[in-house]
Amino acid sequence: MKTSPLEFINQVRAETRKVVWPTRRETVMTGVMVMIMTAILAIFFFVIDTGFEALVKMLLSLAN
């Protein structure tokens, strides 16, 4: 069953009214948490990458 464009717009508006939008504080807190997690993961992968680099260099030095 097809709906008319006007009926579709009315349905979209009705659904949009049901959305619970986050408060400014919730948005800021979520943003801060994302930045913290990004920094933690960056440090973690830097440490892991540095460790693997040292391991590969050590193994390559043994081959020479």
VEXDREN-2710 file (C-alpha; in Angstrom, 1 decimal):
% VEXDREN-2710
k/r/px/py/pz
1/MET/0.0/0.0/0.0
2/LYS/1.5/3.3/-1.1
3/THR/1.4/6.4/1.1
4/SER/1.1/9.9/-0.2
5/PRO/4.0/12.3/0.2
6/LEU/1.9/14.4/2.7
7/GLU/1.0/11.3/4.7
8/PHE/4.7/10.3/4.8
9/ILE/5.7/13.7/6.0
10/ASN/3.1/13.5/8.8
11/GLN/4.3/10.1/9.8
12/VAL/7.9/11.3/9.9
13/ARG/6.9/14.3/12.1
14/ALA/5.0/11.9/14.4
15/GLU/8.0/9.7/14.8
16/THR/10.4/12.6/15.3
17/ARG/8.2/13.8/18.2
18/LYS/8.9/10.4/19.9
19/VAL/12.6/10.9/19.9
20/VAL/14.2/11.6/23.3
21/TRP/17.0/14.1/22.5
22/PRO/20.1/14.1/24.8
23/THR/20.6/17.1/27.0
24/ARG/23.6/19.4/26.4
25/ARG/25.3/17.9/29.5
26/GLU/24.8/14.3/28.1
27/THR/26.2/15.4/24.8
28/VAL/29.3/17.0/26.3
29/MET/29.9/14.0/28.6
30/THR/29.6/11.6/25.7
31/GLY/32.1/13.7/23.7
32/VAL/34.5/13.8/26.6
33/MET/34.3/10.0/27.0
34/VAL/35.0/9.5/23.3
35/MET/38.0/11.7/23.5
36/ILE/39.3/9.9/26.6
37/MET/38.8/6.5/25.0
38/THR/40.5/7.6/21.8
39/ALA/43.5/8.8/23.7
40/ILE/43.7/5.6/25.7
41/LEU/43.5/3.5/22.5
42/ALA/46.1/5.6/20.8
43/ILE/48.5/5.1/23.6
44/PHE/47.8/1.4/23.8
45/PHE/48.4/0.9/20.1
46/PHE/51.5/3.1/20.2
47/VAL/53.0/0.9/23.0
48/ILE/52.0/-2.4/21.2
49/ASP/53.5/-1.1/17.9
50/THR/56.7/0.0/19.5
51/GLY/57.0/-3.4/21.2
52/PHE/56.5/-5.2/17.9
53/GLU/59.0/-2.9/16.2
54/ALA/61.6/-3.7/18.8
55/LEU/60.9/-7.4/18.5
56/VAL/61.2/-7.4/14.7
57/LYS/64.4/-5.4/14.9
58/MET/65.8/-7.8/17.4
59/LEU/64.9/-10.8/15.2
60/LEU/66.3/-9.2/12.1
61/SER/69.6/-8.4/14.0
62/LEU/69.9/-12.1/14.9
63/ALA/69.5/-13.1/11.2
64/ASN/72.5/-10.9/10.1
END
